[in-house]
Amino acid sequence: MSETKYLKTHEWYKIEENVITVGISDFAQGELGDIVFVTLPQVGQEFSKGDPMVEVEATKTVAEAYAPMNCKIIEVNSSLDVEPEIINNDPVGDGWMVKAEILDLDDTGMSYPEYESFIS
């Protein structure tokens, strides 16, 4: 699996062949607080880079996770329907949100050290 990359909008992604896995960063889940509900897209839905893909509802606020590149959803993490707190417990692991076919590769995310510097 490729290196985990981060976006200024606090999503992380990993690319494996032509599939991108996307979630929100540990920093983002910490800022949101306890996540109580996640609205996932439909399999087959297409998104352009920067489009809101996932809505994350927390006790404090509602936030969106954005598409890191043009993609088509091939799988959603349905565990989040019943246990949205997985994102709080393991945001860059079991808390992944979607897997998508890459329609237009745009691997311009930051490495973790770059992201760490960005959020500090």
C-alpha positions as CSV (number, residue, x, y, z in Angstrom):
1,M,0.0,0.0,0.0
2,S,1.2,3.5,-0.8
3,E,2.1,6.2,1.7
4,T,-0.8,7.9,3.5
5,K,-1.2,11.4,2.2
6,Y,-3.1,14.3,3.8
7,L,-5.1,17.3,2.4
8,K,-5.5,20.8,3.8
9,T,-9.2,19.9,4.3
10,H,-8.0,17.2,6.8
11,E,-8.8,14.1,4.7
12,W,-6.2,11.3,4.4
13,Y,-6.0,9.0,1.4
14,K,-4.0,5.9,0.3
15,I,-3.7,4.8,-3.3
16,E,-3.4,1.1,-4.2
17,E,-3.3,0.5,-7.9
18,N,-6.4,2.3,-9.2
19,V,-8.2,2.5,-5.9
20,I,-8.2,5.3,-3.4
21,T,-9.2,4.8,0.3
22,V,-10.3,8.0,2.0
23,G,-11.0,9.0,5.6
24,I,-10.5,12.0,7.9
25,S,-7.3,12.7,9.9
26,D,-6.8,12.1,13.6
27,F,-6.6,15.9,14.0
28,A,-10.0,16.4,12.3
29,Q,-11.8,13.8,14.4
30,G,-10.2,15.4,17.5
31,E,-11.5,18.8,16.5
32,L,-15.0,17.4,15.8
33,G,-15.3,15.6,19.0
34,D,-17.6,12.5,19.4
35,I,-18.8,11.5,16.0
36,V,-22.5,10.4,16.2
37,F,-23.6,9.9,12.6
38,V,-22.0,9.5,9.2
39,T,-23.8,10.0,5.8
40,L,-21.9,7.9,3.2
41,P,-22.3,8.2,-0.6
42,Q,-23.9,5.5,-2.8
43,V,-21.7,3.0,-4.5
44,G,-21.4,4.1,-8.1
45,Q,-21.6,7.8,-7.3
46,E,-18.9,9.9,-9.0
47,F,-17.2,12.9,-7.5
48,S,-14.9,15.6,-8.8
49,K,-11.9,16.7,-6.8
50,G,-13.1,19.0,-3.9
51,D,-16.7,17.8,-4.0
52,P,-18.2,16.9,-0.6
53,M,-18.4,13.1,-0.4
54,V,-19.2,12.2,3.2
55,E,-21.1,14.2,5.9
56,V,-19.8,13.7,9.4
57,E,-22.0,14.7,12.3
58,A,-20.4,15.2,15.7
59,T,-21.8,16.4,19.0
60,K,-20.2,19.8,18.4
61,T,-20.8,20.3,14.6
62,V,-21.3,18.9,11.2
63,A,-18.4,18.6,8.7
64,E,-17.8,17.2,5.3
65,A,-15.1,15.1,3.8
66,Y,-14.1,16.0,0.3
67,A,-12.9,14.0,-2.7
68,P,-9.1,14.2,-3.0
69,M,-9.4,13.6,-6.8
70,N,-12.0,12.7,-9.4
71,C,-13.3,9.3,-8.4
72,K,-16.2,6.8,-8.5
73,I,-17.3,5.1,-5.2
74,I,-16.8,1.3,-5.3
75,E,-17.2,0.6,-1.5
76,V,-18.3,2.4,1.6
77,N,-17.5,1.5,5.2
78,S,-20.9,0.3,6.2
79,S,-19.6,-0.4,9.8
80,L,-19.9,3.4,10.3
81,D,-23.7,3.2,9.9
82,V,-23.9,1.5,13.3
83,E,-20.6,2.5,14.9
84,P,-19.6,6.0,13.7
85,E,-17.3,6.3,16.7
86,I,-14.9,3.9,14.9
87,I,-13.7,7.2,13.3
88,N,-12.8,8.6,16.7
89,N,-11.0,5.4,17.8
90,D,-9.1,4.6,14.5
91,P,-9.5,7.4,11.9
92,V,-6.6,6.3,9.7
93,G,-7.4,2.6,10.0
94,D,-10.7,0.9,10.6
95,G,-12.4,4.4,10.4
96,W,-11.9,4.7,6.6
97,M,-15.0,6.0,4.9
98,V,-14.9,5.2,1.2
99,K,-12.9,3.3,-1.4
100,A,-13.2,4.7,-4.9
101,E,-11.9,4.0,-8.4
102,I,-9.6,6.8,-9.4
103,L,-10.9,8.5,-12.6
104,D,-8.2,11.2,-12.7
105,L,-5.0,10.7,-10.7
106,D,-4.0,13.8,-8.7
107,D,-1.6,12.6,-6.0
108,T,-0.8,16.0,-4.6
109,G,-1.5,15.4,-0.9
110,M,1.0,16.1,1.9
111,S,3.2,13.6,3.6
112,Y,2.5,13.2,7.4
113,P,5.4,15.5,8.4
114,E,4.2,18.1,6.0
115,Y,0.6,17.8,7.3
116,E,1.9,17.9,10.9
117,S,3.6,21.2,10.1
118,F,0.5,22.5,8.4
119,I,-1.8,21.8,11.5
120,S,0.7,23.2,14.1
